[in-house]
């Protein structure tokens, strides 16, 4: 039975792509009701099959550790590209704890977003196109997570990029949406170039594309020699793993490549919801986790991952405090939470007494906690975005300063979002508390005290800005006129359904920590479990919520405005996101365009084009000369014939 | 009469023809000059067949063949010349130079 289920696990992917093809090619002009039925049925079937596969996996693979010591199963595999006899790129379906978790998360969220979109997009003229693209997006992300080798993953990785481009720029008549989709595509593509170079290096030295081979200890030793002698010496392992991580760096929008993510809010809200919870941005975290045993072999790589993650976490949290656009607050909160996941992966190595690392000192909790946070975050972040979409749909504005007093008008959204805000703030017993606690514990256990403190402070900031958003939106009195505010059942149902995992995903903590890990990570020694940590974390969260209540409770902003003026130039600095976008503009326009692109343009126009034009001009000149011979005078031709004949006669002798 | 007499005669005819082609400005004159060249060649055929060949029939057939072909050619050329005369009202080749490059 289980074998049968695994053998047909390609259906999880096949159903969304079928939906894309049928709706995109066949039903472009069809009636909405047909499209709704088809899209929801196919995504429900895909979700059902994913849940079935997950159940079969739990019983068969995880339940029999003696048969499957590595907890992995390749249930579909064929040779796709034969580069040489020893190097083949396969297409396959690779099931291990994290990929099974991801297919469940993606299909569930994709289904709920499909249902929600029926309500959200109902007046949109491009309704059918939206559902087609949404199906393509789910397909790409599902393909990414079940990839059995890095080349296959790269193909789906790019597909995710393309479909997100199409969805962010969905309202292509808006210039800002076009600019945002272009920005997202160019920034992630820039990072993907490094990813591809990393793949080439790893497969060249490691002699395989397969994750199973790459994550075994042999490639790490094959890769761990240096080239270039002396002070320029570069370790190939560090270089290649950093290059591969660069792909995730862009996709997961880590600083300084985070600039595309807030702008990606130009897409329809269901798209933001699915991008920020289950697809696209977690791809970078997933890639890091997927290649983790290889990454962990290089200490430098893990330190970089940890530093970037921690910095992004606090950086984005600080920016989120000052934003007034409801979707941008959530976007920066996603950045911050992604930072958590990334640094959690980075802290899985223990700092020893001498301050340097040893290969065996692995604390698998960092890995499990990151994956657990991916899981819990997907649900509450998806719900936050869906709730924000419902609010925007009702109020027709993105500005939280124009909201207020929505508690009575949208009670279901209010209570659901309260659960989500408590979860993201890390309040017991909501899901976010458990996953954040696990991450902080991992950082503390491995001895990365600074990262731990950053995580703790970020937790407080998260609680503060989430409740700032919450109080300003729902409490107090309305700060602008609303008309006809109502809750659409198509939209409210997914939001309410998502409260179930948001509240109860904490029950899975023990399962994640003990089982979701890779075989290569073996725990070395026992780690202390400080009992005070949950209380401190919750205390910090309540501190943040309390501060938000003092400043913004009952929907008032006068105290906050006073504080803003006290902060002086600091507030505009943070409000404008530390002017990172302006720095990018400066670098691209003033340095790259002016100093690099313009000379290259000149070279292309003058030298390259000039050479070609010269060739053409010379040939034309020759042609003009030859034309003179063809003067139309019959006598001239005949005398030339005779002269030629006589010449041949003499030359022939 | 020896072979060299005949060759000299054909050479003279050929030279007259070439001279005619190069100097005549009238298209019909050029056509006549071409005929003269062809007759020079025919004399060559007949002379060699008579003096040298073991089987003279082949040499006799060739001039007939050339005459037939040149008659066809003449018919076509005259048709072209007539239609050209109708269009242009002139047959001076130095003025017919529309087909230049």
Interface residues (C-beta under 8 A of the other chain):
Chain A: X626 X627 X628 X629 X630 X631 X632 X633 X634 X635 X638 X639 X642
Chain B: X18 X21 X22 X25 X30 X93 X94 X96 X97 X98 X99 X100 X101
